[in-house]
Amino acid sequence: MIATSTYLLLYVDSPATSANFYSRLLDRPPVELSPTFALFILDSGLKLGLWSRQDVEPATQVAGGGGELALGVADNQTVDRLHSQWAESGVSIAQDPTALDFGHTFVALDPDGHRLRVFCPTLE
């Protein structure tokens, strides 16, 4: 039997740099920080781990951008507010707020090129 998925691990060049980035976006410090790993616990209970790409075992050649961390929010105004806050703080924006089939969304990039999609789902 497989336990419920509770961790998402992203491979990063610098856990300290990435932890600083995510601390600002998530408005919380990591619960764990070492030279090779940082850990955040999101409100949903999901644990977001940032693992040094150079120390992952077995070694990986994967770089950021091959998937997305999707962050759902309650309304379209929150999507727009977060977009403005993140853009003003220098976060790289890959897609400005737009309406897609599933809802109102934008996409930002972390320092390693991992895609962060903020969205409010369309309710039917």
C-alpha positions in Angstrom: 0.0 0.0 0.0 1.3 3.4 -1.0 0.9 6.3 1.5 -0.8 9.5 0.5 1.5 11.8 -1.5 2.5 14.6 0.8 5.9 15.7 -0.7 6.8 17.6 -3.8 10.6 17.8 -4.4 12.2 20.3 -6.7 15.8 20.0 -7.7 17.5 23.4 -7.3 21.0 24.9 -7.8 21.0 26.5 -4.3 18.6 25.5 -1.5 19.5 28.8 0.3 18.6 31.0 -2.7 15.5 29.0 -3.4 14.4 29.0 0.2 14.7 32.8 0.3 12.6 33.0 -2.9 9.9 30.7 -1.6 9.9 32.4 1.9 9.0 35.7 0.2 6.3 34.1 -2.0 4.7 31.9 0.6 5.2 34.5 3.4 6.7 31.9 5.8 10.2 30.6 6.6 11.3 27.0 5.8 10.8 24.5 8.6 14.1 23.0 7.7 17.1 24.5 6.0 20.5 22.9 5.4 23.2 23.4 2.8 21.6 20.7 0.6 17.9 20.9 1.4 15.0 23.2 2.4 11.5 22.3 3.4 8.3 24.2 3.5 4.9 23.0 4.8 2.0 24.6 2.9 -1.5 25.3 4.3 -2.8 22.2 2.5 -0.3 20.0 4.4 1.8 19.5 1.2 5.5 19.5 2.0 7.6 21.4 -0.6 11.2 20.2 -0.6 14.1 22.0 -2.4 16.9 19.6 -2.9 20.4 20.6 -4.1 20.6 19.3 -7.7 24.3 18.5 -7.1 23.4 16.2 -4.1 20.4 14.3 -5.4 20.9 10.5 -5.4 20.7 9.0 -7.8 22.1 11.9 -9.8 19.7 13.7 -12.2 20.1 15.7 -15.3 16.7 17.2 -15.0 16.3 21.0 -15.0 13.4 23.2 -14.0 10.4 23.9 -16.3 9.3 20.3 -17.0 6.2 20.6 -14.8 4.3 23.1 -12.6 3.6 23.7 -9.0 -0.1 24.8 -9.1 -1.3 27.0 -6.3 -5.1 27.4 -6.1 -6.6 30.6 -4.7 -10.1 31.6 -3.8 -10.9 34.3 -6.4 -9.7 36.1 -9.5 -8.8 39.2 -7.5 -6.3 37.1 -5.5 -4.7 35.9 -8.8 -4.4 39.5 -10.0 -3.1 40.7 -6.6 -0.4 38.0 -6.4 0.6 38.6 -10.0 1.2 42.3 -9.2 3.0 41.6 -5.9 5.3 39.0 -7.5 6.0 41.1 -10.6 6.8 44.2 -8.5 9.2 42.1 -6.3 11.1 41.0 -9.4 9.7 37.5 -9.9 10.0 36.4 -13.5 6.5 36.2 -15.1 6.0 33.7 -17.9 2.3 34.3 -18.4 0.3 37.4 -17.4 -3.1 36.8 -15.9 -5.4 35.2 -18.4 -8.6 33.2 -18.6 -8.1 29.6 -19.7 -10.6 26.7 -19.8 -10.0 25.8 -16.2 -9.9 29.3 -14.7 -8.1 32.6 -14.2 -4.4 32.1 -14.0 -0.8 33.4 -14.4 2.6 31.6 -14.4 5.8 32.7 -12.7 9.2 31.1 -12.7 11.4 30.4 -9.7 15.2 30.9 -9.8 15.7 27.4 -11.3 13.0 27.8 -14.0 10.3 25.8 -12.2 6.9 27.0 -13.3 4.5 28.3 -10.5 0.9 28.5 -11.7 -1.5 30.5 -9.5 -5.1 29.9 -10.5 -8.7 30.3 -9.4 -10.7 27.5 -10.9 -13.8 28.2 -13.0 -16.8 26.9 -11.1 -19.6 25.3 -13.1 
